[in-house]
Amino acid sequence: MLNIYNTLTKTKEAFKPLDGNNVRMYVCGMTVYDYCHLGHGRSMVAFDLITRWLRKSGYALTYVRNITDIDDKIINRANENGESFDALTARMIDAMHEDEHRLNILKPDLEPRATDHIPGMHAMIQTLIDKGYAYAPGNGDVYYRVGKFVGYGKLSRRKIEDLRIGARIEVGESKQDPLDFVLWKGAKPGEPFWDSPWGPGRPGWHIECSVMSTCCLGESFDIHGGGSDLEFPHHENEIAQSEAATGKQYAAAWMHCGMIRINGEKMSKSLNNFFTIRDVLEKYHPEVVRYLLVASHYRSAINYSEDSLRDAKGALERFYHALRGLPRVAPQGGEAFVERFSVAMNDDFGTPEACAVLFDLVREINRVRESDPEAAAGLAGRLRELGDVLGVLQLEADDFLRAGAEGKVDAAQVEALIQARLQARADKNWAESDRIRDQITAMGVVLEDSKGATTWRLAD
């Protein structure tokens, strides 16, 4: 039985889809004004992992992750660049997809863009006005009336009276209450705009997700996810809008992944302490970066450092060393490892425990590989099968272990020296064998001798 921690109830709950075996999940995606940083990668990988396990468990999943392709940051960046907002977002969407591909992130089933759902936003805003939950002060803006929604703050456990302390209405705003938030923004000179019943303008951020999610998945669906930084106000406001408009529960379960931290602070473009995914991939293999992101529980924060990336690399090297030299065959044996892995994943996607199972499986492979190569190969197939749930261990072992060798060493020369060393050993010329090993080591290459074969990899 799968149990999921629900941010709404602050407890782990047995997961029961609203519609039989069908699962509908919506995750807040990127605001595409710049390259994705590793914090975005954390969210993308976390919900990719959740997607993989739901499908592995037999659920029929519809996974929706939106793209915010219009907001203040996009407009400002496009103006800085001297380009149109849609040219900027097109470039950044392509770059995002490239990053996802390199990190082995599966494509969502649907990837709606905010600018394709403007009519739906008009319709939901008008419904909210008609029900008294929103108002148009006559200046082109439309605001949501927070005080009217009973239960505002139920996701983040915040009280309206506490939120009002220190809240104020900014110059140029026509709010009735400082807590009210914008649903539609009247157009300013030089900004992109769409016609609306309240005049030309563009949508507020929160209304976008309410409309895209309900359009794609219906008025009520199973899981809504995103980064923990979105819990308030974004997700709180989504609940207020959606449930006021439909009169129904919006999402049954809310899931939030932890942040990437640098020196104790959230990785953020606003704090200028971020590393883009492509920056990190310049130095580290994509699978190393992915393993760093899945090895910690999705709800926990990850402290980004060179040491943590080296640890992830070391873990993958251990896995691939176990796979090295064993033929690819169907998974066989190791049922106890599968059971332990499933128990871990069914406990709110417990990847730390799941990774521990993989290490135990590696020990078993190494224990039997000499005495029972066939059993070792079957267990290696099992290791790849479980690794696939985490999105790793699908490469050829040598391809991973020798990654980055291009331009650093001459692979043909290394192979020739290995053959010369093997011949020296066959001739019992130990001095020559040692000399060749020293020559290879000086090239930054590590030799690994096993029964009947010698393999190599780059030194750390």
Secondary structure, 3 states (H helix, E strand, C coil): CCEEEECCCCEEEECCCCECCEEEEEECCCECCCCCEHHHHHHHHHHHHHHHHHHHCCCEEEEEECEECCCHHHHHHHHHHCCCHHHHHHHHHHHHHHHHHHCCCCCCCECCEHHHCHHHHHHHHHHHHHCCCEECCCCCCEEECHHHCCCCCCCCCCCHHHHHCCCCCCCCCCCCCCCCEEEEEECCCCCCCECCCCCCEEECHHHHHHHHHHHHHCCCEEEEEEEHHHHHHHHHHHHHHHHHHHCCCCEEEEEEECCEEECCEECCCCCCCCCEHHHHHHHCCHHHHHHHHHHCCCCCCEECCHHHHHHHHHHHHHHHHHHCCCCCCCCCCCHHHHHHHHHHHHECCCHHHHHHHHHHHHHHHHHHCCCCHHHHHHHHHHHHHHHHHHCCCCCCHHHHHCCCCCCCCCHHHHHHHHHHHHHHHHCCCHHHHHHHHHHHHHCCEEEEEECCEEEEEECC
